[in-house]
Amino acid sequence: MAFEFKLPDIGEGVVEGELTKWLVEDGQEVSEDTPLFEVLTDKVSATIPSPRKGRVSKRHFQEGDMVPVGSVVVTLELAAGAGAAQVAASIAQSPATAATAPVVAPVATTAPIAATRAADDKVRAAPATRKLARELGVELQIVPGTGEYGRVTRDDVQNWASQIVASAASPNSRSASAPTPARPPVAATTLAQGPDEERQKLKGLRRKIYAKMRESKDHAAHFTYVEEVDFTEIIAMQAALTQAGLKTTFLPFVLKAVVLSLLKPEFAYLNAQIDEAAGEIVVKKRYHIGVAAATDPGLVVPVVRDVDRKSIRQLIEEVRELGNGARAGTLPGEALAGSTFTITSLGKIGGMFATPIVNYPESAILGLHKVEPRPVVVDGQIVIRDRMYMSCSFDHRLIDGHVGAAFVQSVRSYLEQPALMLAELA
């Protein structure tokens, strides 16, 4: 008996996932709980097991495909002995399929009718749907929702965008009340196939990075402030801890310096986000710091939670564990989500400085670069000190230039005079 296994709901608000890797082949015998495939969503990376014992009859998607929740991913030919009642129970427990072909209405030649909502009536829509609306320049507030309880679906957004384009092209559609997209859809550029080229599908973590960076540049108004910081005292503290058997980098000290600065009222917006749909500034009262880490597949951002409540020793241990997990690819999805501010470091290859891209929807990101001995003037004398350039990028919609500069100077003060930091922690 054939059993159609559908992509389950693997997280609140998740409507689709990328099938990144098949773990079985057509014709392969599987047992219950045999891993079938890996899927990557906006919130989690997960391995999906088989719910039944049987043989893989057909795989319906390829690696790199986006799979809607509820779509049939794989068909299993059940092993002998699997009763019809058991299969029926499985199907009843599965989410409603999203793979069923939607009923497509004829393309309108007149402007579509906008939904009637109050200005303060928040639209029901999944994060992926909101993202699609932004990409297509569609105002969600006026899109009629066909989902449960009036929820706006991806199909609603796509159909609305198509009708707007069709109505704009129609000579009979010149309604003064016709809504206009905030931004017209941008056609993707197709590159001609040339000689001596290799083409690789944009998929997995690289596709997530691609989308995240594009989203940040589309929304945040970036500006960057750079300052040189003396790390001599921090390097000395790091060496002393290492001699005492507590090996560490200087990152835990930077984490503390950043959070002590974020706790100051004048820098509250650096630990905030903008809710664009609601037109509100959301100031975070938690201090979860993302630490960007380079891995073979690409850049990931593990999150050190509640930095304001942890000791230097606790931070040393947590940074080490997160770094090891990131490089091994074993961190759960929740360890990579929920940051309120991000630190990124290029370490020994950090160069002088760079312009880091804000980890949207956060409002700021601090870039750390290479520490090296440099001659500087101290009390009228030329001396050698361990120095680093720090570059901090901000969302200028929320952070004024002088506020961003003052924040970097605050972080600098704590790092150059660790006694100030210790006094704050006492």
N, C-alpha and C positions, 0 to 999 in steps of 0.2 A: 504493500500500500504506500502511495506517495504522500509525503508530509512536507508542506511548504513552511519553511522557517523564515519568519519575518524579523527585521531589525527591531529589537525591543526598545522601549523608552528607557534610555540610560542616563537620564538627568533632567531635572526641571528646566523647561525652556528649550531643551535641545530638540530640534526638528529634523536634523540630518547629520550624517557623519561621513567622513571619508574612509573608504575601505583601503587601508594602507598595505595590507599583506594577507594573502591567502595562506592558511596553514594546512590545507588538505587539497587533494587533487580529485578530479572527476573519476568516479569508480572506486574511490578509496572507502574501505570499511571503517566505520567510526563507532565508538562506544558512547554511552551517555557521559557528558562532561569532557569529551575530547575537544581541544581547542580547534575552532573552525576558521576564524579569521580575526584580524586586528582592525579596530576602527578608531579614528581620531575625530573628536568633536571640538567645539570651542572651549569645552570645560574639562574634558577628560580623554585619556587614551586607555582603551580597554581591549581585552582579549575576550571574544565571545565564544562560549562553549556550546557543544551540541546538546540539545535537550532530549535526544533520543538515540537509541542504538540503531544503526542501519548502514546504508551505502550511499555515498554522495552521487546523486543522479545527475544534477545540473547546478552549476554555479552561474548565477544570473548577472553578476557584476564583475568588472575587471579591477585590478589594483589601480588606485588613483581615482576611481569613480566616486561621486557624491551619492550617498544612499539615503533617501528619506526614511524617517522612522515609520515602521509599518510596512515597508516594502519587502517583498519576498527576495531574500538574499541567496538562499540555497534550497534546492529540493532534495529531500532524503527519501530513499526507498527503504521503508522500515523493515527491520529484521523480522523473521517469522515469529509469530506469537504476540506481536503488538496488536492489541484489540482495537476495534473501531471506537469503543467508548473512550479509550485512553487518548486516541488521536483527537477526538471531538473535544475532550476536556482541554487539550493543549491549545487547540485553535480558539476555544472560547476564552482562554486566558491571555491570548496574544492581543496586542493593540490592533485597532482597526487598520486595515491596509491603506497605505497612501499611494500604492502603485496602481490602483485602479484608475483607468484612463478618465480624466475629468471631462465633464460635459462642457464643451467650448462653445460659447455663444458666438453668433456672427459678429464680426468686427463692426463696431459702431461707426457710422459716418457723421454722427452728430456728437456734440460734447456729452460725456457721461454725466450722470446725475450724482452730485456729491452727497456724502453722508451728512446728516444734520447732527452735530455734536456741540455741546457747550464748550467754551474755551478751556474750562478747567476739567473737562471730562477726559480722563486719561484713556488713550487707545489701548485695547488689549491686543498685544502682538508679541511674538517671540523675538529674542535678540537677533536671530538670523534674518527674520522678516524686516526688522527695523534697519538692519545693515543694508539689505537689498533696496529698501525704499530710499535710503541715502544715496546709494550708488546710481539709482535711476532718477533721482531728483523728484521723488514723489512725496507729497505732504500726507503723512498717514492720517492726520486729523480729518481729511475729507474723503478717505477711501472707505466705501461700504464694506463691512466685514461679513463673510459668509460662514465663518467658523462657529464653533460652539460659543454661546453667549455673546455673539457679535464679534468674535475674535477675527482680526485681520490676518489672512494667510498669505503665503508667498504667491499663490495663484492670484489672489485679489490684487496684490501690488503689481504683478506682471500684466494682468489683464487691464488694470487701470492705466499703466504706462502705455500699453499698446493702443488703447482707445484714445488717449490724449494725442498720440502721434497720428492715428488715423483721422481723428476729427480735425487736427490742424491741417492735414493734407487735403481734406474735403472742401470743395468750393461752397458747399451748402452749410458749413458749420462755422458761423461767425457770431456765435452767441456771446453777448457781452458778459454773461455770468459764468462762462466756461472757465473752470480752474486751469491754471497753468503750472506745469512742473517748476519747482524752484530751480532746477538745473537739468538741461536736456541730457538724455543718455549719451555717453561717450562711446563711440564705436571703437572696438579693439583694433589695433594695428596688426595686420597680417604681414609677416616678413616673407619675402620670396625665398624659396629654397635655393641655396647656392652650393657651389662645389666645396669639398673638404670641410663639411660641417657635420656635427653630431647633434641630434635633437633628443632631449630628455624631457619626459613629462613633468610638469610642475606639480608636485604632489607631496604628501606627508608634511613634515615639519617645515620644509622650505615653503610650501604653499601657505601655511599659517603665518610665517614670518612675512612673506610677500603681502598678504592681506593686512596684517597688523601695521606694517610700515606705511602702506598706502593710506590706511585709515587715519593714522596719526598726521600725515602730511596734508590730508584733505581737510582736517578739522582744526588742529592746533596751529596757532600763529607763533612759530618758533623764533626765539632769539637766544643767543648764547653769551655767557659772561665767563671770562677766563682769568684765573689768578694763580700766581706762583706761591706755593706753600712750603714752609720749612718743616721737614719730617725728621729732623735730627733727634729730637726728644722721643718721638714715637718709635723710631728705629732702636734707640737705646732701651726703651721699655720692652720692646719685642725681643731684643737680645737677652735681656735679663730674665724674662719669662722662659725663654728657650733653655737657658742655663739651669733654670729651676725645674726643668722637665716638662714645661708646658709650651710645646712648640706651636707657634701661631704666625699668621701674617699680620699686617697692620689693619686688615679689613675690620675686625671687631671694634677697634678704636674709632675708625671712620663711622661705623654704624652708630656708636654712642654720640659722637660729635654731631652727626646729622640729626638724630632724634632730639638731643638737648636743644638744638636750634629750632627744630620744628615745634617744640613745646612752647616757644615764645609766642605770645599772642600776635605780634606783628607779622609772623610767618605762617599763620594758620592756613592761608590759601595755598601754601605749597604742599599741604597735606589734604587737598580738596580735589573735587571733580566737578564738572559742569553737567547737569542733567539738561541736555539740549531740548528734549521734548517738553519738559516742564518749565524751562527757563529759570532754573534754580542752581545755586552754588551749594554743593553738598560737602560740608566740612567734616572730615573724618576725625573721630575721637579715639581711634586706634592707630597704632604705629607699626604697620606690617611693611617691612622694607624688602623689596625685590632686589636680588643680587644676580645680575646677568652673568651667565656662565657659558663659555664656548664648549660645544661638544662636536663630535664628528658629524652628526646630522645637521647641526646648526645651533643657533643661539637659543638658550632656554633661560627662564628667570625664576629660580627657586625663591621662595618667600620666607624670610626670617620674621616670625610673628611676635608681636608684643615686645619689641626691642626695648621700649622704655621700662619694662618690668624685669629685665634680665641682667645678670652680672656679666662682666667681661669674660669670666670663665665659662659661663653658660653659652655666651655668644661664640666663643672659640670652638666649643664642641659642636654647636649646631651648624656653624658655617662649614666645618670639616665634614660633617655627615651629609649636609645638603650637596656639597661639592662632589663628594664621592658618589652619591646617588645620581646626580645629574650626568656625570661622565659615564656611569654604568647604565643609564637609561632605566633605572628602577624606581624613580620617584613617582608616587601616585599623583593623579590629576590635581587633588586639593593642595599639594605642596607647590604647585606652579600657578596658583590663582589667589586673588584677593590682596595684592600689594597696593599700598597707598602712595609709595614713593619708591624710586628705583635708583640703584647705584650700578654703574657699569665700569669695568676695568679691563684695559688691554695689557696690564702687567708689564713684563720686561720689554715687549715690543710696542709699548704705548706711545712712543714718539713724544713730541712736545705737547700737543693738544689736538682735540678733534671737536666736532659738533655733534654730540649724541642726540638721537631722536627721542622725543618724549614717548614714554610707554603709555599711550592713550588708553583710557581717559584720564590718567593722572595728569598733573599740571607741571611736573618738573622731574628732571633726571640729572644725576651727578656723575660726571665722567672722571675716572682716575687714570693717570698716565704713569710714565716711567719715573722712578726715583733714582737720581744719580748725583754724585758729588759735584758741586759747582762752587766757584769762587764768588763770595758775596762780601759786602762791606758791613761789618758789625762794630759799632762804637769806633768808627773811623779806621778800623783795621780790616785788611783783606783776609778772610778766613774761608776754609772749605766746609760747606754744610751739605747735608742731604736734602735735595729740593725736588719738588714735583709740581707740574702744572695740573690744576684742576679746572675742568670746563663743565659748566652747569647750563643746561638748556631749560627754557621755561615756555609755558603757553602764555603768550603776551596778552591774550584775551582776559586772563585772570591775574597775572603777575606783572606789575609795573617794573620798569627797568631798575629803579633805585631799590625796590624791595628785593629783587633777585640778587643784586650786587651785595646788599647788606646781609642777605642770608649766607652767601659764600664767605663773606668776611667773618661772620659768626662761626661757621665751621672751621675756618682757618685759625681763629683765635684759640679754639679748643684743642686743635691738633698741635699748634706751636707752643701752647702752654698747658700741657696735660694736667697740671695742678688745678687749673680752673675746672676742668672736666671732673676730676676726682672730688672737688669741693661740691659740685652740683649733685654728684651721686651719693654724697654722704647723707 
